[in-house]
Structures are given as C-alpha cells and as structure tokens.
C-alpha cells in the first residue's frame, strides 16, 4: 500500500506523466488567475486617485495578458512534450503574424495610435476640441479616449466616434487653453 501511495505521489509531481502534467496545469492556472486578480484589485485601488484612467486600464489589461502568457510559457517549458510543440508553434507564428498584420492593418493602426494618445496625452477627457468631420468643422468635448477610438460629444449632444488613427493624423484644436504640464 505504501508503494502505491509513493508511486501516485511521484506521478502527481512528475510533469512527464499525464497526471503530473494535469496537476501542474492546475497549479499554473491557479497562479495565473491569482496574479490577474491581484492586478485587477491593485488597479481598482489606484483608479480613484487618477484623473485619467485610460492609461491605467491599458496597463492593467496588458499586465493581465502578460501574467497569463508568462504562466503558459513557464508551464510549456516544464512539460517536455510541450517544448517541442512550442518550437513548432514559434516557427508558425511568424507566418501567421504577417498575415494577421496585413489583414488587420487599420485596427492595428488604431491600436498604435491609441497607445500614442494614451502615452503622450495631447487630449484628455473633458477637453473641448475642434476637429474636421463629415459634417464639417465641429466643436466637441472629449468623453473617452480608448485604445481604438476617441469618443466626442458635439454641441447637439451627438456622439462622434473618431478612430484614433484619424485623431493622431488630424489637426485637433484644443479650446480653452488646456495645460500640458500633467
């Protein structure tokens, strides 16, 4: 009986066995979930102290993604069968990334422009701006700056959703002399 428990205990921690790989998968998944929850909790604590939450939301989402990716890479490195699969996937990812990059060119352009708006903050939530639209020159208030789009509210109460690639490449006039020192 002791031999049976000893063998079972050995299989539970040995990543070379199916049982061990599953146990380690549960351990790594639990670790990733705990890290992501900690990141979200920390962000919720910081949020009331910030005037512009867009950067915090971006960093929180990126940190959670990184936690899951790092956990998966560490798990794949631990299980020998997944190491070989990881090498094959790495070769395939380069081809897929080119295809996805070409297919999602506009979306990726908006994402990169959104990152630029979040980092450089030429406009902030609450700023009054003038920008050219299909209606002509409009005056609007910035309601939200996300990674893909900027949401404005014009004088008629209409919501104007502008792709960030347009926001970055257009001349935007900030009215009311906003401050650049923040």
Backbone as CSV, one residue per row, in Angstrom:
resi,resn,N_x,N_y,N_z,CA_x,CA_y,CA_z,C_x,C_y,C_z
1,UNK,0.818,-1.180,0.000,0.000,0.000,0.000,0.874,1.261,0.000
2,UNK,1.939,1.275,0.797,2.847,2.422,0.831,3.492,2.634,-0.526
3,UNK,3.779,1.536,-1.219,4.392,1.630,-2.544,3.420,2.301,-3.523
4,UNK,2.127,1.960,-3.421,1.107,2.547,-4.290,0.994,4.059,-4.050
5,UNK,0.952,4.502,-2.798,0.887,5.927,-2.477,2.158,6.651,-2.911
6,UNK,3.302,5.984,-2.741,4.572,6.583,-3.172,4.602,6.779,-4.678
7,UNK,4.126,5.797,-5.434,4.083,5.890,-6.890,3.108,6.986,-7.327
8,UNK,1.934,7.020,-6.699,0.940,8.033,-7.025,1.463,9.439,-6.717
9,UNK,2.139,9.599,-5.581,2.713,10.887,-5.198,3.777,11.306,-6.210
10,UNK,4.582,10.362,-6.660,5.621,10.667,-7.644,4.988,11.092,-8.962
11,UNK,3.921,10.413,-9.383,3.257,10.752,-10.643,2.568,12.120,-10.574
12,UNK,2.114,12.490,-9.400,1.425,13.770,-9.258,2.342,14.964,-9.489
13,UNK,3.610,14.832,-9.201,4.531,15.963,-9.352,5.464,15.815,-10.549
14,UNK,5.403,14.693,-11.242,6.276,14.450,-12.391,5.607,14.987,-13.651
15,UNK,6.133,16.050,-14.268,5.497,16.612,-15.464,5.600,15.695,-16.690
16,UNK,6.386,14.622,-16.596,6.492,13.684,-17.712,5.293,12.752,-17.796
17,UNK,4.484,12.669,-16.746,3.298,11.830,-16.763,2.074,12.694,-17.038
18,UNK,1.007,12.057,-17.542,-0.215,12.797,-17.847,-0.809,13.384,-16.570
19,UNK,-0.829,12.586,-15.513,-1.374,13.068,-14.243,-0.557,14.242,-13.724
20,UNK,0.746,14.124,-13.764,1.615,15.208,-13.307,1.455,16.465,-14.143
21,UNK,1.331,16.299,-15.474,1.149,17.462,-16.352,-0.164,18.163,-16.037
22,UNK,-1.219,17.385,-15.766,-2.507,17.984,-15.411,-2.446,18.709,-14.059
23,UNK,-1.767,18.093,-13.101,-1.625,18.745,-11.789,-0.874,20.061,-11.933
24,UNK,0.217,20.033,-12.693,0.990,21.266,-12.893,0.175,22.299,-13.675
25,UNK,-0.665,21.837,-14.620,-1.524,22.768,-15.358,-2.478,23.475,-14.397
26,UNK,-3.034,22.724,-13.459,-3.922,23.334,-12.463,-3.172,24.324,-11.578
27,UNK,-1.966,23.955,-11.181,-1.164,24.844,-10.329,-0.828,26.145,-11.067
28,UNK,-0.388,26.025,-12.317,-0.026,27.215,-13.080,-1.255,28.061,-13.409
29,UNK,-2.386,27.417,-13.722,-3.615,28.166,-13.992,-4.069,28.926,-12.751
30,UNK,-4.022,28.266,-11.608,-4.396,28.932,-10.357,-3.470,30.118,-10.093
31,UNK,-2.193,29.934,-10.341,-1.236,31.033,-10.157,-1.539,32.208,-11.071
32,UNK,-1.869,31.921,-12.336,-2.188,32.994,-13.285,-3.463,33.719,-12.883
33,UNK,-4.463,32.977,-12.426,-5.721,33.592,-12.002,-5.492,34.483,-10.781
34,UNK,-4.680,34.020,-9.851,-4.380,34.818,-8.658,-3.615,36.088,-9.032
35,UNK,-2.638,35.959,-9.950,-1.887,37.147,-10.383,-2.800,38.149,-11.076
36,UNK,-3.682,37.672,-11.967,-4.589,38.573,-12.679,-5.548,39.257,-11.705
37,UNK,-6.045,38.510,-10.731,-6.951,39.098,-9.735,-6.225,40.153,-8.901
38,UNK,-4.975,39.889,-8.560,-4.180,40.862,-7.804,-3.958,42.132,-8.624
39,UNK,-3.703,41.970,-9.909,-3.508,43.124,-10.789,-4.792,43.943,-10.864
40,UNK,-5.947,43.268,-11.041,-7.227,43.979,-11.098,-7.531,44.697,-9.787
41,UNK,-7.277,44.032,-8.660,-7.531,44.629,-7.352,-6.665,45.867,-7.139
42,UNK,-5.404,45.776,-7.518,-4.496,46.917,-7.382,-4.962,48.076,-8.260
43,UNK,-5.408,47.766,-9.465,-5.887,48.820,-10.363,-7.131,49.491,-9.804
44,UNK,-8.029,48.707,-9.215,-9.240,49.298,-8.614,-8.882,50.229,-7.458
45,UNK,-7.841,49.894,-6.716,-7.413,50.767,-5.617,-6.796,52.067,-6.134
46,UNK,-6.086,51.991,-7.249,-5.438,53.176,-7.805,-6.404,54.084,-8.557
47,UNK,-7.446,53.515,-9.134,-8.338,54.252,-10.024,-8.935,55.520,-9.425
48,UNK,-9.411,55.520,-8.177,-9.990,56.764,-7.637,-8.988,57.906,-7.502
49,UNK,-7.714,57.607,-7.476,-6.693,58.632,-7.275,-6.207,59.248,-8.583
50,UNK,-6.710,58.754,-9.730,-6.246,59.231,-11.023,-7.312,60.076,-11.710
51,UNK,-6.876,61.094,-12.436,-7.826,61.896,-13.205,-8.072,61.283,-14.579
52,UNK,-7.076,60.634,-15.158,-7.201,59.990,-16.468,-6.991,58.491,-16.288
53,UNK,-8.046,57.729,-16.444,-7.995,56.283,-16.171,-7.640,55.458,-17.393
54,UNK,-7.539,56.054,-18.570,-7.287,55.308,-19.792,-5.959,54.564,-19.722
55,UNK,-4.924,55.232,-19.269,-3.610,54.593,-19.151,-3.631,53.436,-18.171
56,UNK,-4.337,53.617,-17.059,-4.435,52.552,-16.057,-5.151,51.333,-16.625
57,UNK,-6.241,51.559,-17.359,-6.968,50.437,-17.953,-6.095,49.689,-18.957
58,UNK,-5.334,50.442,-19.743,-4.443,49.821,-20.718,-3.357,48.999,-20.025
59,UNK,-2.713,49.571,-19.034,-1.639,48.869,-18.325,-2.189,47.653,-17.590
60,UNK,-3.383,47.766,-17.024,-3.999,46.637,-16.324,-4.270,45.488,-17.278
61,UNK,-4.855,45.788,-18.423,-5.135,44.733,-19.409,-3.848,44.108,-19.920
62,UNK,-2.837,44.932,-20.163,-1.559,44.420,-20.645,-0.870,43.556,-19.588
63,UNK,-0.928,43.959,-18.342,-0.305,43.186,-17.257,-1.012,41.848,-17.053
64,UNK,-2.341,41.840,-17.167,-3.071,40.581,-17.037,-2.717,39.630,-18.184
65,UNK,-2.660,40.157,-19.391,-2.272,39.339,-20.535,-0.861,38.784,-20.352
66,UNK,0.040,39.626,-19.885,1.417,39.192,-19.647,1.476,38.105,-18.576
67,UNK,0.660,38.216,-17.537,0.636,37.198,-16.477,0.231,35.840,-17.047
68,UNK,-0.811,35.827,-17.870,-1.252,34.566,-18.470,-0.221,34.018,-19.458
69,UNK,0.376,34.903,-20.269,1.369,34.441,-21.239,2.617,33.879,-20.564
70,UNK,3.118,34.582,-19.565,4.312,34.108,-18.855,4.027,32.782,-18.166
71,UNK,2.853,32.663,-17.572,2.481,31.411,-16.912,2.425,30.271,-17.916
72,UNK,1.825,30.530,-19.088,1.747,29.478,-20.096,3.127,29.094,-20.616
73,UNK,3.979,30.075,-20.833,5.336,29.775,-21.325,6.112,28.957,-20.289
74,UNK,5.997,29.331,-19.026,6.681,28.561,-17.976,6.138,27.138,-17.897
75,UNK,4.824,26.984,-18.017,4.223,25.646,-17.990,4.684,24.838,-19.197
76,UNK,4.688,25.446,-20.373,5.112,24.741,-21.580,6.583,24.341,-21.490
77,UNK,7.375,25.136,-20.815,8.789,24.798,-20.647,8.977,23.647,-19.657
78,UNK,8.065,23.517,-18.713,8.152,22.463,-17.707,7.785,21.091,-18.265
79,UNK,6.800,21.037,-19.147,6.325,19.762,-19.707,7.110,19.476,-20.991
80,UNK,7.885,18.368,-21.015,8.756,18.094,-22.161,8.019,17.991,-23.501
81,UNK,6.821,17.420,-23.534,6.099,17.287,-24.791,5.677,18.638,-25.364
82,UNK,5.455,19.581,-24.489,5.046,20.908,-24.944,6.222,21.752,-25.429
83,UNK,7.423,21.405,-25.018,8.601,22.145,-25.503,8.748,21.996,-27.008
84,UNK,8.596,20.769,-27.502,8.717,20.524,-28.941,7.583,21.223,-29.687
85,UNK,6.380,21.175,-29.127,5.246,21.848,-29.739,5.477,23.357,-29.770
86,UNK,6.044,23.903,-28.705,6.339,25.332,-28.643,7.312,25.766,-29.721
87,UNK,8.304,24.955,-30.007,9.271,25.274,-31.059,8.577,25.309,-32.421
88,UNK,7.703,24.334,-32.676,6.976,24.303,-33.942,6.018,25.487,-34.050
89,UNK,5.358,25.821,-32.947,4.435,26.954,-32.959,5.161,28.273,-33.191
90,UNK,6.349,28.396,-32.631,7.128,29.623,-32.800,7.453,29.864,-34.270
91,UNK,7.760,28.799,-34.989,8.041,28.932,-36.418,6.782,29.336,-37.183
92,UNK,5.645,28.776,-36.787,4.398,29.096,-37.462,3.869,30.473,-37.133
93,UNK,4.189,30.978,-35.974,3.694,32.286,-35.542,4.216,33.395,-36.438
94,UNK,5.425,33.267,-36.931,5.987,34.326,-37.773,5.186,34.471,-39.063
95,UNK,4.776,33.378,-39.659,3.977,33.445,-40.879,2.592,34.003,-40.566
96,UNK,1.986,33.518,-39.505,0.650,33.976,-39.122,0.667,35.463,-38.764
97,UNK,1.732,35.927,-38.110,1.793,37.337,-37.720,1.824,38.248,-38.937
98,UNK,2.468,37.837,-40.002,2.485,38.638,-41.229,1.086,38.699,-41.829
99,UNK,0.402,37.564,-41.858,-0.950,37.523,-42.424,-1.910,38.360,-41.590
100,UNK,-1.863,38.194,-40.280,-2.746,38.959,-39.394,-2.420,40.447,-39.476
101,UNK,-1.143,40.781,-39.557,-0.736,42.181,-39.654,-1.280,42.854,-40.895
102,UNK,-1.255,42.137,-42.010,-1.800,42.711,-43.237,-3.321,42.798,-43.197
103,UNK,-3.969,41.781,-42.645,-5.429,41.762,-42.595,-5.979,42.805,-41.627
104,UNK,-5.280,43.055,-40.549,-5.777,43.959,-39.509,-5.019,45.277,-39.499
105,UNK,-4.619,45.733,-40.650,-3.802,46.940,-40.737,-4.492,48.158,-40.122
106,UNK,-5.761,48.383,-40.443,-6.468,49.541,-39.886,-6.649,49.416,-38.385
107,UNK,-7.028,48.220,-37.928,-7.236,48.004,-36.497,-5.935,48.191,-35.733
108,UNK,-4.861,47.629,-36.250,-3.566,47.787,-35.590,-3.105,49.240,-35.631
109,UNK,-3.413,49.938,-36.722,-3.086,51.363,-36.798,-3.807,52.157,-35.725
110,UNK,-5.106,51.832,-35.505,-5.863,52.499,-34.446,-5.288,52.167,-33.078
111,UNK,-4.874,50.918,-32.888,-4.305,50.499,-31.600,-2.999,51.234,-31.310
112,UNK,-2.122,51.298,-32.303,-0.850,52.012,-32.115,-1.107,53.497,-31.884
113,UNK,-2.057,54.064,-32.625,-2.401,55.477,-32.419,-3.003,55.672,-31.027
114,UNK,-3.803,54.710,-30.561,-4.379,54.791,-29.211,-3.312,54.767,-28.147
115,UNK,-2.316,53.912,-28.328,-1.195,53.867,-27.386,-0.477,55.216,-27.380
116,UNK,-0.316,55.797,-28.551,0.321,57.110,-28.648,-0.501,58.174,-27.918
117,UNK,-1.831,58.140,-28.091,-2.686,59.110,-27.397,-2.643,58.921,-25.886
118,UNK,-2.569,57.654,-25.454,-2.519,57.384,-24.011,-1.184,57.834,-23.432
119,UNK,-0.086,57.583,-24.152,1.236,57.942,-23.636,1.494,59.444,-23.681
120,UNK,1.215,60.087,-24.817,1.559,61.498,-24.982,0.470,62.430,-24.493
121,UNK,-0.753,61.957,-24.398,-1.916,62.680,-23.892,-2.060,64.090,-24.465
122,UNK,-2.131,64.223,-25.794,-2.368,65.556,-26.355,-3.789,66.038,-26.066
123,UNK,-4.700,65.098,-25.847,-6.060,65.445,-25.428,-6.422,64.579,-24.234
124,UNK,-7.307,65.118,-23.404,-7.731,64.403,-22.196,-9.244,64.438,-22.110
125,UNK,-9.796,63.553,-21.320,-11.230,63.547,-21.086,-11.629,64.899,-20.493
126,UNK,-12.664,65.506,-21.057,-13.130,66.810,-20.602,-12.644,67.972,-21.454
127,UNK,-11.613,67.762,-22.283,-11.117,68.831,-23.148,-12.159,69.178,-24.206
128,UNK,-12.255,70.464,-24.553,-13.086,70.913,-25.663,-12.168,71.031,-26.866
129,UNK,-12.571,70.379,-27.970,-11.717,70.343,-29.155,-12.524,70.708,-30.399
130,UNK,-11.788,71.134,-31.429,-12.358,71.327,-32.758,-11.652,70.368,-33.694
131,UNK,-12.461,69.699,-34.538,-11.908,68.732,-35.472,-12.799,68.684,-36.707
132,UNK,-12.208,68.387,-37.841,-12.982,68.227,-39.068,-13.673,66.874,-39.054
133,UNK,-14.943,66.869,-39.436,-15.720,65.638,-39.519,-16.464,65.638,-40.849
134,UNK,-17.203,64.580,-41.152,-18.004,64.605,-42.383,-19.037,65.740,-42.393
135,UNK,-19.439,66.234,-41.215,-20.363,67.371,-41.119,-19.642,68.699,-41.325
136,UNK,-18.339,68.691,-41.307,-17.550,69.913,-41.364,-16.815,70.092,-40.048
137,UNK,-16.409,71.313,-39.760,-15.703,71.604,-38.518,-16.681,71.533,-37.355
138,UNK,-16.377,70.698,-36.363,-17.255,70.584,-35.196,-16.479,70.929,-33.940
139,UNK,-17.202,71.409,-32.954,-16.658,71.637,-31.624,-17.293,70.594,-30.727
140,UNK,-16.455,69.867,-29.984,-16.968,68.768,-29.167,-16.128,68.633,-27.910
141,UNK,-16.681,67.900,-26.955,-15.990,67.606,-25.703,-15.528,66.157,-25.734
142,UNK,-14.297,65.917,-25.306,-13.754,64.559,-25.269,-14.401,63.822,-24.098
143,UNK,-15.089,62.713,-24.406,-15.731,61.919,-23.358,-14.906,60.707,-22.961
144,UNK,-14.213,60.116,-23.937,-13.445,58.905,-23.656,-12.341,58.759,-24.683
145,UNK,-11.170,58.360,-24.223,-10.064,58.029,-25.109,-9.707,56.586,-24.815
146,UNK,-10.059,55.699,-25.739,-9.721,54.289,-25.562,-8.593,53.951,-26.517
147,UNK,-8.226,52.698,-26.571,-7.108,52.321,-27.432,-7.490,52.289,-28.908
148,UNK,-8.759,52.147,-29.234,-9.166,52.084,-30.628,-9.814,53.362,-31.137
149,UNK,-10.615,53.984,-30.289,-11.405,55.133,-30.715,-11.428,56.210,-29.641
150,UNK,-11.698,57.428,-30.089,-11.924,58.540,-29.186,-13.381,58.949,-29.346
151,UNK,-14.081,59.075,-28.234,-15.494,59.432,-28.258,-15.617,60.899,-27.876
152,UNK,-16.275,61.664,-28.758,-16.510,63.083,-28.550,-18.023,63.309,-28.452
153,UNK,-18.431,64.387,-27.806,-19.848,64.784,-27.730,-19.930,66.202,-28.284
154,UNK,-20.682,66.375,-29.394,-20.758,67.702,-30.010,-21.832,68.556,-29.328
155,UNK,-21.996,69.805,-29.803,-22.913,70.761,-29.177,-24.372,70.309,-29.269
156,UNK,-24.722,69.495,-30.279,-26.089,68.993,-30.429,-26.348,67.782,-29.546
157,UNK,-25.330,67.315,-28.813,-25.478,66.134,-27.966,-25.209,64.839,-28.706
158,UNK,-24.783,64.936,-29.973,-24.484,63.734,-30.747,-23.120,63.185,-30.362
159,UNK,-23.033,61.876,-30.366,-21.770,61.215,-30.067,-20.987,61.066,-31.362
160,UNK,-19.753,61.527,-31.354,-18.882,61.444,-32.521,-17.761,60.476,-32.164
161,UNK,-17.698,59.366,-32.877,-16.682,58.343,-32.606,-15.620,58.448,-33.688
162,UNK,-14.410,58.781,-33.261,-13.323,59.035,-34.197,-12.251,57.960,-34.016
163,UNK,-11.873,57.261,-35.095,-10.764,56.306,-34.967,-9.499,57.037,-34.526
164,UNK,-8.720,56.398,-33.670,-7.522,57.058,-33.145,-6.499,57.380,-34.225
165,UNK,-6.472,56.594,-35.298,-5.537,56.911,-36.373,-5.896,58.261,-36.996
166,UNK,-7.190,58.599,-37.045,-7.625,59.907,-37.539,-7.279,60.993,-36.527
167,UNK,-7.482,60.703,-35.232,-7.148,61.688,-34.190,-5.675,62.051,-34.213
168,UNK,-4.824,61.068,-34.445,-3.387,61.323,-34.440,-2.944,62.052,-35.703
169,UNK,-3.589,61.740,-36.834,-3.136,62.333,-38.092,-3.838,63.650,-38.430
170,UNK,-4.887,64.010,-37.688,-5.612,65.256,-37.946,-5.077,66.378,-37.065
171,UNK,-5.359,67.586,-37.511,-5.071,68.739,-36.675,-6.268,68.904,-35.739
172,UNK,-6.021,68.797,-34.458,-7.060,68.937,-33.450,-6.751,70.205,-32.664
173,UNK,-7.736,71.081,-32.557,-7.548,72.330,-31.821,-8.173,72.152,-30.442
174,UNK,-7.338,72.293,-29.402,-7.860,72.256,-28.030,-8.280,73.663,-27.656
175,UNK,-9.525,73.800,-27.272,-10.055,75.113,-26.909,-9.939,75.318,-25.407
176,UNK,-9.822,76.542,-25.000,-9.792,76.852,-23.576,-8.410,76.777,-22.954
177,UNK,-7.379,76.625,-23.746,-6.014,76.662,-23.210,-5.713,75.582,-22.195
178,UNK,-5.868,74.339,-22.577,-5.552,73.228,-21.680,-4.100,73.251,-21.240
179,UNK,-3.804,72.560,-20.170,-2.436,72.561,-19.653,-1.682,71.351,-20.151
180,UNK,-0.408,71.537,-20.413,0.477,70.454,-20.892,1.351,69.912,-19.796
181,UNK,1.263,70.430,-18.586,2.220,70.070,-17.550,1.841,68.821,-16.760
182,UNK,0.748,68.157,-17.063,0.346,66.983,-16.276,0.891,65.718,-16.855
